[in-house]
Amino acid sequence: MGTVFSFDVRGGEPAAVRAALDEAVAGLHRVDEVFSTYRADSQISRLARGELTVDACAPEVAEVLGLASEAERVSGGWFSTSYRGRLDPTGIVKGWAVERAARRVAAAGARGVSVNGGGDVQVLGTPGAARPWRVGVSDPLRPGGLAAVVSAAAAAELAVATSGSAERGAHIVDPRTGRSAMTDLVAVTVVAPRLTWADCWATAAFAMGSREGLRWLESLDGVEALLVTSGDEVRCTGGLARWLG
């Protein structure tokens, strides 16, 4: 998927956790093989060319496309699996894959799991007694700095996902035009229980722009967000403060 993944696992029976970790890593490689739009022989590339049907693909393809369809519905079309007229579900795949990997390790008995995929993080459980997971949010306008620190002290599971132009340039597409989204935002960070959705909502809100994006994010249950504009203005949803610390 063109990025780095890291695992932080605490507690559990070592052999069982190690086996689950190996399975999770193998699963991430499998996701890349199936969903990579850079591989001509991947199932998603072949599906886009009409060489395969969804039924002929791995079951995960139908699962991801179903989730993407729901994301498109909830976002009113601002999240899309079409990239410049071609099937491309990568906007949901990474978050879904990271969340799935984290849950696989947690199911093996780990007390706490944190999986980071290119800066998008899913945490489950706790790293230790009275010690919550904490996730730093990069400042898009000040390389090396932090815009905020999110604490999972109040939740058994929490995800933090950021979409923006600071690191990868104008790669987010406005689904209405098929061209790069030209908004007043440089980054949107979403906090939610599941990374699958946090990743989608951050992407959709970025394409909307700060005013519409903030209004829409405020309407979603269990979702909080921090938006940074190109003018260095920070806008937050009303309940974000409870997750900071």
Beta strands, then each sheet from edge to edge (+ up, - down):
strand 1: 5-10
strand 2: 82-83
strand 3: 86-87
strand 4: 112-117
strand 5: 120-125
strand 6: 134-138
strand 7: 146-151
strand 8: 157-164
strand 9: 173-174
strand 10: 179-180
strand 11: 185-192
strand 12: 224-229
strand 13: 234-236
sheet 1: 1+ 4- 5+ 8- 11+ 12- 13+
sheet 2: 2+ 3-
sheet 3: 6+ 7-
sheet 4: 9+ 10-
end
